Amino acid sequence: MPNYTWVDAFALGFFILEWAAYAYTLEHSKYGRNSLSARMHAYREVWMRRMLSREARIVDTHILTSLQNGTAWFASTTLIAIGGALALLRATNEVMPIMANLPVGFNASAGLWEIKCFGLILIFVYAFFKFAWAYRLFNYVAILFGAMPFAADRHTPEAESHVVRTTQMFGAAARHFNRGQRAFFFALGYLGWFVSPWVFIVSTAAVVIVTWRRQFASNAWRAMGDDIEAVKKTLAEEKAGL
């Protein structure tokens, strides 16, 4: 039986709660509408409307290609991480003595170590599915780019519907990519559990603080400014063709 203490259970519950609370706050709460991701999403629609107004769209397709390549890189990296976690699981008997000799108060059974490895594998599997689906959605966005109406037809109802449809698909792709990347960040916090449950709690809290700061208090967030209303006004002007 694994040497599973109440501290381990508390640390794992804290990790799951923090991940779920952070994801909910960022994606579904009113507070999350002021995040860096939310501010950038507003500019996706601006991009789509301005792309609709020009015939030459080579630059737009190049930007989309770079986004696709980045997503594919993360998906392939996740497979490597899964392989590493599987190797760590297989090497339980070799790793345990090494960890026990470290001056960090390591005390865990082989069964608990394997549970930790399975948890890490699950995180990376989740991340892989998110990145793979995001890549597929970016492919759909590329198709919608190709089906974009001509600039001369930008004031038609069909063009308006296509812009909205493309923006929504673009937002879905970015949302799944962000979830996969978030899994990477929390996987770093999860590594603290391999040392001790107390380190696990501290590393999880550190990940939440760092990721929160990047979304709500970073230089990039400040660079986007607080003018969400100005962005909405820009969208209205683009929609009206002004």
C-alpha positions in Angstrom: 0.0 0.0 0.0 1.3 3.5 -0.8 2.4 5.6 2.2 -0.3 8.2 1.5 -0.7 10.7 4.3 -3.3 13.4 5.0 -0.7 16.0 4.0 -0.4 14.4 0.5 -4.2 14.3 0.1 -4.4 18.0 1.2 -1.6 19.0 -1.2 -3.2 17.2 -4.1 -6.6 18.7 -3.3 -5.0 22.1 -3.1 -3.4 21.6 -6.5 -6.7 20.6 -8.2 -8.6 23.4 -6.5 -6.1 26.0 -7.5 -6.0 24.9 -11.1 -9.8 24.7 -11.4 -10.3 28.1 -9.6 -7.7 29.8 -11.8 -9.1 28.4 -15.0 -12.6 29.4 -14.0 -11.6 32.9 -13.0 -9.7 33.4 -16.2 -12.2 32.0 -18.6 -15.7 32.5 -17.1 -15.6 35.3 -14.5 -16.1 39.0 -14.9 -12.7 39.5 -13.4 -11.2 37.4 -16.2 -12.6 39.8 -18.9 -9.7 42.1 -18.0 -7.0 39.6 -18.5 -4.2 39.7 -21.1 -5.9 36.9 -23.0 -9.2 38.7 -23.0 -7.7 41.9 -24.3 -5.9 40.1 -27.0 -9.1 38.3 -28.1 -10.7 41.6 -28.8 -8.0 42.3 -31.3 -8.7 39.1 -33.2 -11.9 40.5 -34.4 -10.2 43.8 -35.3 -7.7 41.7 -37.3 -10.5 39.8 -39.1 -12.3 43.0 -40.1 -9.2 44.6 -41.4 -8.2 41.5 -43.3 -11.7 41.6 -44.9 -11.0 45.1 -46.2 -7.9 44.1 -48.1 -7.4 41.8 -51.1 -3.8 40.8 -50.5 -3.9 38.5 -47.4 -0.5 36.9 -47.7 0.8 38.5 -44.4 -2.3 37.2 -42.6 -1.7 33.7 -43.7 2.0 33.9 -42.7 0.9 35.0 -39.2 -1.5 32.1 -39.0 1.2 29.7 -40.1 3.5 30.8 -37.3 0.7 30.2 -34.8 0.1 26.7 -36.2 3.8 25.9 -36.1 4.1 27.0 -32.4 1.1 24.8 -31.5 2.6 21.8 -33.4 5.9 22.4 -31.5 4.1 22.3 -28.1 2.2 19.1 -29.1 5.4 17.3 -30.1 7.2 18.5 -26.9 4.3 17.1 -24.9 4.9 13.7 -26.4 8.5 13.9 -25.3 7.4 14.9 -21.8 5.0 11.9 -21.7 7.9 9.6 -22.6 10.0 11.1 -19.9 7.3 10.6 -17.3 6.9 7.0 -18.4 10.6 6.5 -18.1 10.5 8.0 -14.6 7.7 5.5 -13.7 9.7 2.6 -15.0 12.8 3.6 -13.1 11.1 3.8 -9.7 13.5 1.3 -8.0 16.5 3.3 -9.3 15.2 6.7 -8.5 13.9 6.1 -4.9 17.4 5.6 -3.3 18.7 8.7 -5.0 15.8 10.8 -3.8 16.2 9.4 -0.3 19.8 10.6 -0.1 18.9 14.2 -0.9 18.8 16.6 2.1 15.1 17.5 1.6 13.4 15.1 4.0 12.1 12.8 1.2 9.9 10.0 2.6 7.7 8.1 0.2 6.9 4.5 -0.7 7.3 3.1 -4.1 3.5 2.9 -4.5 3.1 6.6 -3.7 5.9 7.5 -6.1 4.1 5.6 -8.9 0.9 7.4 -8.1 2.8 10.7 -8.5 4.2 9.5 -11.9 0.7 8.6 -13.1 -0.6 12.0 -12.2 2.2 13.7 -14.1 1.5 11.5 -17.1 -2.2 12.5 -17.0 -1.3 16.2 -16.9 0.9 15.8 -20.0 -1.7 13.7 -21.8 -4.3 16.4 -21.1 -1.9 19.0 -22.5 -1.3 17.0 -25.6 -5.0 16.7 -26.4 -5.4 20.4 -25.9 -2.5 21.3 -28.2 -3.5 18.7 -30.8 -7.1 20.0 -30.9 -5.9 23.6 -31.0 -3.7 22.7 -34.0 -6.8 21.2 -35.7 -8.8 24.3 -35.0 -6.0 26.5 -36.4 -6.4 24.4 -39.6 -10.1 25.2 -39.7 -9.2 28.9 -39.2 -6.9 28.6 -42.3 -9.8 27.2 -44.3 -12.0 30.1 -43.1 -9.2 32.5 -44.2 -9.4 31.0 -47.6 -13.2 31.4 -47.7 -13.1 35.0 -46.6 -15.3 37.2 -48.9 -13.7 39.6 -51.3 -13.0 43.2 -50.1 -15.6 44.5 -52.5 -18.2 42.4 -50.6 -17.2 43.4 -47.1 -20.5 45.2 -46.4 -22.7 42.2 -47.1 -24.4 40.1 -44.5 -22.4 37.1 -45.6 -19.1 39.0 -44.9 -20.3 40.0 -41.5 -21.3 36.4 -40.6 -18.0 35.1 -41.9 -16.0 37.5 -39.8 -17.9 36.5 -36.6 -17.6 32.8 -37.5 -13.8 33.1 -38.1 -13.3 35.1 -34.9 -15.1 32.6 -32.8 -13.1 29.7 -34.4 -9.9 31.7 -33.8 -10.9 32.3 -30.2 -11.7 28.6 -29.6 -8.2 27.6 -31.0 -6.5 30.1 -28.7 -8.5 29.0 -25.7 -7.5 25.3 -26.1 -3.9 26.4 -26.7 -3.9 28.4 -23.5 -5.3 25.4 -21.6 -2.5 23.2 -22.9 0.1 25.8 -21.9 -1.6 26.2 -18.5 -1.2 22.4 -18.0 2.5 22.8 -18.7 2.8 25.5 -16.0 0.9 23.5 -13.4 3.0 20.5 -14.3 6.0 22.5 -13.0 4.1 23.0 -9.7 3.2 19.3 -9.6 6.9 18.4 -9.7 7.2 19.7 -6.1 5.2 16.7 -4.9 8.0 14.4 -5.9 10.0 16.1 -3.1 7.4 16.5 -0.4 3.7 17.5 -0.1 4.8 20.8 1.6 7.0 21.7 -1.4 4.0 20.7 -3.6 1.8 23.3 -1.9 4.4 26.0 -2.2 5.3 25.2 -5.8 1.5 25.2 -6.7 1.0 28.5 -5.1 4.1 29.9 -6.9 2.7 28.8 -10.2 -0.6 30.4 -9.6 1.0 33.7 -8.5 3.3 33.8 -11.5 0.6 32.9 -14.0 -1.8 35.4 -12.4 0.7 38.2 -12.6 1.4 37.5 -16.3 -2.3 37.8 -17.0 -3.2 40.7 -14.8 -0.1 42.7 -13.8 2.7 42.0 -16.3 4.4 44.5 -18.6 2.5 42.8 -21.5 -0.8 43.4 -19.7 0.1 47.1 -19.1 1.2 47.5 -22.7 -2.3 46.5 -23.9 -3.7 49.3 -21.8 -7.1 49.6 -20.1 -8.9 50.9 -23.2 -11.2 47.9 -23.7 -14.0 50.3 -24.5 -11.8 52.0 -27.1 -11.3 48.6 -28.7 -15.0 47.9 -28.7 -15.5 51.3 -30.4 -12.9 50.3 -33.0 -14.8 47.1 -33.6 -18.1 49.1 -34.1 -16.4 51.4 -36.6 -14.9 48.4 -38.5 -18.3 46.8 -38.6 -19.9 49.9 -39.9 -17.2 50.3 -42.5 -15.9 53.6 -41.3 
